Amino acid sequence: MLDLTYETPKPKVIAGAKHDWELVIGMEIHAQVSSNAKLFSGASTRFGAEPNSNVAFVDAAMPGMLPVINEYCIEQAVRTGLGLKAEIHLRSAFDRKNYFYPDLPQGYQISQLYHPIVGEGEVLVEMGPGVARLVRIERIHLEQDAGKSIHDMDPNMSFVDFNRTGVALMEIVSRPDIRGPEEAAAYVTKLRQILRYLGTCDGNMQNGNLRADVNVSVCLPGQYEKYQATQDFSHLGTRCEIKNMNSMRFMTQAIDYEARRQIAILEDGGSIVQETRLYDPDKGETRSMRSKEEAHDYRYFPCPDLLPLEIEQGWVDDIAASMPELPDAKKARFMGDFGLTDYDANVLTADLESAAFFETVAKGRDGKMAANWVINELFGRLNKQGLTIAETPVSSAQLGGMIDLIGSGEISGKMAKELFEILWTEGGDPAEQAAKHGMKQVTDTGAIEAAVDEIIAANPGQVEKAKANPKLAGWFTGQVLKATGGKANPATVNALVAQKLGL
């Protein structure tokens, strides 16, 4: 069970010319639902297909075409809600959000404003050992994605690709609980991790499958506490939305710039205009995109083509029964079962593939040793060569077998690093490779004792120094290991050295 005892991090404070200011951030995450077909059609969702090849008649808004709800997309939304400890609404409804843009062929987007499928939930965002921010989820609603306008293929024309049109999106809306740029990035990272564990979104930000709209405002110290007491948003200052962030680094830069821009305006006696802005990473600044629309500007009304969606509690319970172990629970189990540190458990549970690999290696073995080899040696080498855990040349069985050789005393830690290199480049069975390359550790006490006696007899001066200062006995261990080509068991050597010197 996860220990929820944690300290809440302090808000980010930015010093202005006149006052200190605090940041307030809310997030709207657009997560593409992992499904083979779109929300209201059977068209494929495959990324990278030829432009306009994954388009059904309903996606293209052909006359007389009616949407049909994809049940699997509903299931994925419910599964996401359960993963975020959220309320699942057994009755929800779709609305039309009306606006006109070339990549929206219908002239409206089918979304959920008044009756979303998922209600309030939460995400625990860790900012360090024992430090975490609990971010409240306000709602999750389903909606269609729009198409993609392409402006860089011709100097005089723009093109439109409708492949993405109608793909199911979950919009995950947080409360304004995030208090700094690093927290915002950590929140998106944690949410992405949960979605990937659930299998409801692949979280590929480069492909646009996970995008973040970041609402930023600034307020004077103490104002946020007034908001918490009254739920009056006026205490938080006017917010501006930074649209379509798909990079953690750019997100933190954009938030920091936007906060300082707002502070400069406020301290100069001006007021913040609520608007949507874009971040220009080349210039390192945000710029105005459009004034912020309110719900009435979109002329929302219930979608006449879709009846209200009603699901049964039994169906929700079946989904809940099939839920996987989620990151926080897996981390707590790894710390308990394998004795891992908070840091190591975080690294190993960052994604499902890494966690599964480690658990296979650690099963029935020393968990800390397994973690050290997986994190320091394997992950270090993978990162250096730009490989993923799925592409590792050293399998979990090979790494586990190598750790068994260390545990049985057949090879030393130094030998193990050499063996790891051989397994990386040549593969093969660890025990067979160790034997082939003459790596078997000498455990014969008689042979080691003879080497110890020889070194002691040849170095009487060093013997006297070691007797006066026992810490110097390590010199003898080093000499014996050198004399045996590093194959003597270090623990046996240490014991014999201490015995012979009378330490």
C-alpha positions in Angstrom: 0.0 0.0 0.0 1.4 3.4 -0.9 2.4 5.7 2.0 0.6 9.0 1.4 2.6 10.8 4.1 4.3 13.6 2.3 5.3 17.3 2.5 3.6 19.7 0.1 6.2 21.6 -2.0 6.3 25.4 -1.6 5.0 27.4 -4.5 7.3 29.0 -7.0 8.0 32.6 -6.0 9.2 35.2 -8.6 10.6 38.5 -7.3 9.1 41.5 -9.1 10.3 45.0 -8.9 7.7 45.8 -6.3 6.4 42.5 -4.9 7.0 38.8 -4.7 4.6 36.9 -6.9 3.4 33.3 -6.9 2.5 31.1 -9.8 -0.9 29.4 -10.3 -1.2 26.8 -13.1 -4.0 24.6 -14.3 -3.6 22.1 -17.1 -5.8 20.7 -19.9 -4.2 17.5 -21.3 -5.4 16.2 -24.6 -4.6 12.5 -24.7 -5.3 10.5 -27.8 -7.2 7.3 -26.9 -5.3 4.1 -27.9 -7.8 2.4 -30.2 -7.7 1.1 -33.7 -10.7 3.1 -34.9 -11.9 6.6 -34.4 -14.5 7.8 -31.9 -17.5 7.9 -34.2 -16.3 5.9 -37.3 -14.4 2.8 -38.2 -11.6 4.6 -39.9 -8.1 3.7 -38.9 -6.1 5.7 -36.3 -2.7 4.6 -37.6 -0.1 7.3 -37.4 2.0 8.0 -40.5 -0.5 6.9 -43.2 -0.7 8.7 -46.5 -2.5 12.0 -46.1 -6.3 11.7 -46.2 -6.2 7.9 -46.4 -7.7 7.2 -43.0 -11.0 9.1 -43.5 -14.5 7.7 -43.4 -17.5 9.5 -44.8 -18.6 10.7 -41.4 -15.1 12.1 -40.7 -15.3 14.1 -43.9 -18.8 15.4 -42.9 -20.4 13.9 -46.0 -24.2 14.7 -46.2 -26.4 12.3 -44.3 -23.6 10.6 -42.4 -24.3 10.0 -38.7 -21.8 9.3 -35.9 -21.8 5.9 -34.1 -20.0 5.7 -30.7 -17.0 3.4 -30.5 -17.6 1.4 -27.4 -13.9 0.7 -26.9 -13.1 4.4 -26.7 -15.8 4.7 -23.9 -14.1 1.8 -22.1 -10.7 3.4 -22.4 -12.1 6.7 -20.9 -13.6 4.8 -18.0 -10.4 2.9 -17.4 -8.5 6.2 -17.3 -11.0 7.6 -14.8 -10.6 4.6 -12.6 -6.8 4.9 -12.8 -7.1 8.5 -11.6 -9.4 7.6 -8.7 -12.1 9.6 -10.4 -15.9 9.4 -10.3 -17.4 7.6 -13.3 -20.6 9.1 -14.5 -23.1 6.3 -15.6 -24.9 8.9 -17.7 -23.1 11.4 -19.9 -23.9 13.3 -23.1 -22.2 14.7 -26.2 -22.5 18.4 -27.3 -21.6 20.3 -30.4 -18.8 22.9 -30.0 -19.2 25.2 -33.0 -16.3 26.9 -34.7 -15.1 27.2 -38.2 -11.6 26.2 -39.3 -10.3 24.5 -42.5 -9.2 21.3 -40.6 -12.7 20.8 -39.1 -14.9 19.6 -41.9 -18.1 19.5 -39.9 -17.9 23.1 -38.8 -18.3 21.8 -35.2 -16.5 19.4 -32.8 -18.5 16.7 -31.0 -17.4 17.1 -27.3 -18.8 16.9 -23.8 -19.3 20.2 -21.9 -22.3 19.8 -19.6 -22.2 16.0 -18.8 -18.7 14.5 -19.0 -18.1 10.8 -18.7 -15.6 11.2 -15.8 -15.8 13.5 -12.8 -13.4 14.5 -10.0 -10.2 12.5 -9.5 -6.6 13.1 -8.4 -2.9 12.7 -9.3 -0.1 12.5 -6.8 2.9 14.3 -8.3 6.2 13.5 -6.5 8.8 16.3 -6.5 11.4 14.4 -4.4 11.6 11.9 -1.6 8.7 12.6 0.8 7.6 15.7 -1.2 4.6 15.6 -3.4 1.7 17.8 -4.8 -1.8 16.3 -4.9 -3.3 17.7 -8.1 -7.1 17.5 -8.3 -8.7 16.4 -11.6 -11.9 18.4 -12.3 -13.2 16.2 -15.2 -12.3 14.1 -18.2 -14.4 14.4 -21.3 -14.3 12.7 -24.7 -14.1 14.6 -27.9 -13.1 14.4 -31.5 -9.7 15.6 -32.7 -9.5 18.0 -35.6 -7.4 17.5 -38.7 -4.0 19.0 -39.4 -3.3 22.1 -41.4 0.1 22.1 -43.2 1.5 25.5 -44.1 5.1 24.7 -45.2 4.7 22.7 -48.3 3.9 25.6 -50.7 4.6 29.3 -50.4 1.1 30.3 -51.6 -1.2 27.5 -50.3 -2.0 25.5 -47.2 -2.9 21.9 -47.2 -5.2 19.9 -44.9 -4.8 16.3 -43.8 -8.0 14.8 -42.3 -6.4 11.6 -41.1 -6.5 12.8 -37.5 -10.1 14.1 -37.8 -12.4 12.2 -35.5 -9.7 10.4 -33.5 -10.9 10.1 -29.9 -9.3 12.5 -27.4 -9.6 12.5 -23.7 -9.4 16.0 -22.3 -8.1 15.8 -18.8 -8.7 19.0 -16.9 -7.0 19.8 -13.7 -7.8 22.3 -10.9 -5.4 25.2 -10.6 -3.3 23.3 -8.1 0.1 23.3 -9.8 2.4 26.0 -8.4 5.5 26.1 -10.6 7.1 25.2 -14.0 8.8 22.1 -12.7 5.6 20.9 -11.0 3.8 21.3 -14.3 6.3 19.2 -16.2 6.3 16.6 -13.4 2.5 16.5 -13.5 2.4 15.8 -17.3 5.2 13.2 -16.8 3.2 11.4 -14.1 -0.1 11.6 -16.0 1.6 10.2 -19.1 3.1 7.4 -17.0 -0.3 6.4 -15.6 -1.9 6.5 -19.1 0.8 4.3 -20.5 0.5 1.8 -17.6 -3.3 1.7 -18.3 -2.8 1.3 -22.0 -5.3 4.1 -22.7 -2.8 6.5 -24.5 0.7 5.8 -25.8 1.8 9.3 -24.6 3.8 10.0 -27.7 4.2 13.7 -27.5 6.4 13.9 -30.6 3.5 12.5 -32.7 1.0 14.8 -31.0 -0.7 12.0 -29.1 -0.3 13.9 -25.8 -0.6 17.7 -25.9 -0.9 20.1 -23.0 -2.7 23.5 -22.8 -1.2 25.4 -19.8 -3.2 28.1 -18.0 -0.9 30.5 -16.2 -1.7 33.3 -13.8 0.2 35.1 -11.0 -1.0 36.3 -7.6 0.4 37.9 -4.5 1.4 35.6 -1.6 -1.7 34.7 0.5 -4.2 35.0 -2.4 -4.1 31.3 -3.3 -5.1 30.4 0.3 -8.0 32.8 0.0 -9.1 30.9 -3.2 -8.8 27.6 -1.4 -11.1 28.9 1.4 -13.7 30.5 -0.9 -13.2 28.8 -4.3 -13.4 32.3 -5.7 -11.1 32.3 -8.8 -10.8 36.1 -8.7 -8.1 35.7 -6.1 -5.9 33.9 -8.6 -5.5 36.6 -11.1 -6.4 36.5 -14.8 -5.1 33.5 -16.6 -3.6 33.1 -20.1 -3.6 29.8 -21.9 -0.4 28.6 -23.6 -1.6 26.2 -26.4 -0.3 22.8 -27.6 2.8 22.2 -25.5 4.4 18.9 -26.5 7.8 19.3 -24.9 8.6 19.3 -21.1 11.6 21.6 -21.6 9.6 24.1 -23.7 6.7 23.9 -21.2 8.9 25.0 -18.3 10.4 27.8 -20.4 7.0 29.0 -21.6 5.5 29.1 -18.1 8.5 31.0 -16.7 8.4 33.6 -19.5 4.6 34.0 -19.3 4.7 34.5 -15.6 7.3 37.2 -15.8 5.5 38.9 -18.7 2.3 39.1 -16.6 4.2 40.4 -13.5 5.8 43.1 -15.6 2.4 44.3 -16.9 0.8 44.2 -13.4 3.6 46.1 -11.7 3.4 48.7 -14.5 -0.2 49.3 -13.6 -1.7 47.4 -16.5 -4.1 44.4 -16.5 -3.9 41.0 -18.0 -6.1 40.2 -20.9 -7.4 36.6 -20.9 -6.2 35.1 -24.1 -4.7 32.1 -25.8 -1.0 32.3 -26.5 1.6 30.3 -28.4 5.2 29.7 -27.3 8.0 30.4 -29.8 11.0 28.3 -28.7 13.4 30.1 -31.1 12.6 33.5 -29.4 11.9 32.0 -26.0 8.7 34.0 -25.6 4.9 33.6 -25.8 2.8 35.6 -28.3 -0.8 36.3 -28.6 -2.9 33.8 -30.7 -6.4 34.9 -30.1 -8.7 36.2 -27.3 -9.8 33.5 -25.0 -13.2 32.2 -26.0 -15.8 31.3 -23.3 -18.3 28.5 -23.6 -21.0 30.8 -25.0 -18.7 31.8 -27.9 -18.8 28.2 -29.1 -22.6 28.1 -29.0 -22.6 24.7 -27.4 -25.8 22.7 -27.6 -26.6 18.9 -27.1 -25.6 16.9 -30.2 -28.8 16.0 -32.0 -27.2 13.0 -33.7 -26.3 11.2 -30.4 -28.5 10.0 -27.6 -27.2 10.4 -24.0 -24.7 7.8 -23.2 -25.8 5.4 -20.4 -23.5 2.7 -19.0 -24.1 0.1 -16.3 -22.2 -0.1 -13.0 -21.6 -3.8 -13.6 -19.7 -2.9 -16.8 -17.6 -0.3 -14.9 -16.9 -2.9 -12.2 -15.7 -5.4 -14.8 -13.2 -2.8 -16.1 -12.1 -2.1 -12.5 -11.5 -5.8 -11.9 -9.1 -5.9 -15.0 -7.1 -2.8 -14.0 -3.3 -3.3 -14.0 -1.0 -2.4 -11.1 -0.4 1.3 -11.4 2.9 3.2 -10.9 2.5 4.3 -7.2 1.5 0.8 -6.1 4.3 -0.8 -8.1 6.8 1.6 -6.7 5.6 0.8 -3.1 5.8 -2.9 -3.8 9.3 -2.7 -5.2 10.5 -0.7 -2.2 8.9 -3.3 0.2 9.7 -6.5 -1.6 13.1 -5.7 -3.0 14.4 -3.2 -0.4 14.9 -0.4 -3.0 15.4 3.2 -2.3 12.8 5.8 -3.3 15.1 6.9 -6.2 15.8 3.4 -7.6 12.1 2.5 -7.4 11.2 5.6 -9.3 13.7 4.9 -12.0 12.6 1.3 -12.4 8.9 2.0 -12.5 9.2 4.9 -14.9 7.7 2.7 -17.6 6.2 -0.8 -17.8 8.9 -2.3 -19.9 11.7 -1.3 -17.4 9.6 -2.5 -14.4 8.9 -5.9 -16.0 12.6 -6.3 -17.0 13.8 -5.5 -13.5 11.2 -7.7 -11.8 12.3 -10.7 -13.9 16.0 -10.1 -13.0 15.3 -9.5 -9.3 12.9 -12.4 -8.7 14.5 -14.8 -6.2 17.7 -12.7 -6.1 19.2 -9.8 -4.2 16.9 -6.9 -5.2 19.4 -4.1 -4.5 22.1 -5.8 -6.5 19.7 -6.4 -9.3 18.6 -2.7 -9.2 22.3 -1.6 -9.3 23.0 -3.7 -12.4 19.8 -2.7 -14.2 20.1 1.0 -13.5 23.8 1.7 -13.5 25.2 -0.8 -16.0 22.3 -1.7 -18.3 20.4 1.6 -18.4 23.6 3.5 -18.5 24.8 1.6 -21.6 21.3 1.8 -23.3 21.2 5.6 -22.8 24.8 5.9 -24.1 23.9 4.1 -27.3 20.4 5.5 -27.7 18.6 2.2 -27.2 15.4 1.4 -25.5 14.9 -1.5 -23.0 13.1 -3.4 -25.8 16.3 -3.2 -27.9 18.7 -4.4 -25.2 21.3 -7.0 -26.3 21.4 -8.3 -22.7 18.2 -10.1 -21.8 16.8 -10.3 -18.3 17.6 -14.0 -18.2 21.3 -13.3 -19.1 21.6 -10.5 -16.5 19.9 -12.6 -13.9 22.3 -15.5 -14.6 25.3 -13.2 -14.3 24.0 -12.0 -10.9 23.7 -15.6 -9.8 27.4 -16.1 -10.6 28.3 -13.1 -8.4 26.1 -14.4 -5.6 27.6 -17.9 -5.7 31.1 -16.4 -5.6 32.0 -17.9 -8.9 32.9 -14.4 -10.3 33.8 -11.2 -8.7 32.2 -7.8 -9.3 35.1 -6.8 -11.5 34.8 -10.0 -13.5 31.1 -9.4 -13.8 31.7 -6.0 -15.5 33.9 -7.8 -18.0 31.3 -10.5 -18.5 28.6 -7.9 -19.0 30.6 -6.5 -21.8 31.0 -9.9 -23.4 27.2 -10.6 -23.1 26.5 -7.2 -24.7 28.7 -7.8 -27.7 28.7 -11.6 -28.1 25.6 -12.8 -26.2 25.5 -16.4 -24.9 25.0 -18.1 -21.6 26.7 -16.2 -18.7 28.2 -19.3 -17.1 29.5 -20.7 -20.4 31.0 -17.3 -21.3 32.6 -17.0 -17.9 34.2 -20.4 -18.2 35.2 -19.8 -21.8 37.0 -16.6 -20.9 38.7 -18.0 -17.8 36.8 -15.8 -15.4 36.1 -18.4 -12.7 37.0 -17.0 -9.3 39.6 -18.9 -7.2 37.9 -20.1 -4.0 40.5 -22.8 -3.1 41.6 -21.6 0.3 44.9 -23.5 0.0 46.0 -21.8 -3.2 44.9 -18.3 -1.8 46.7 -19.0 1.5 49.9 -19.8 -0.3 49.7 -16.5 -2.2 49.0 -14.6 1.0 52.0 -16.2 2.8 54.3 -15.3 -0.1 53.3 -11.7 -0.2 53.6 -11.3 3.6 57.0 -13.0 3.7 58.3 -10.7 0.9 57.1 -7.5 2.6 58.1 -7.4 6.3 58.1 -3.6 6.5 54.6 -3.4 5.2 53.6 -6.1 7.8 54.8 -3.8 10.6 52.9 -0.8 9.2 49.7 -2.9 8.8 49.9 -4.1 12.4 50.3 -0.5 13.6 47.5 0.7 11.3 45.0 -2.1 10.3 43.6 0.0 7.5 46.8 -0.7 5.6 46.0 -4.4 5.4 44.1 -3.7 2.2 47.5 -3.3 0.5 48.1 -7.1 1.0 44.6 -7.9 -0.4 45.4 -5.9 -3.5 48.8 -7.6 -4.0 47.2 -11.0 -3.7 44.5 -10.2 -6.2 47.1 -8.9 -8.5 49.2 -12.0 -8.1 46.2 -14.2 -8.9 45.1 -12.3 -11.9 42.1 -10.9 -10.0 40.6 -14.4 -9.7 41.0 -14.8 -6.0 37.8 -14.4 -3.9 38.3 -11.0 -2.3 36.3 -12.0 0.9 38.5 -15.1 1.3 41.7 -13.0 0.8 40.6 -10.4 3.4 39.9 -13.0 5.9 43.2 -14.8 5.4 45.2 -11.5 5.5 43.6 -10.5 8.8 44.3 -14.0 10.2 47.9 -14.1 9.1 48.6 -10.5 10.4 46.8 -11.2 13.7 44.4 -8.3 13.2 
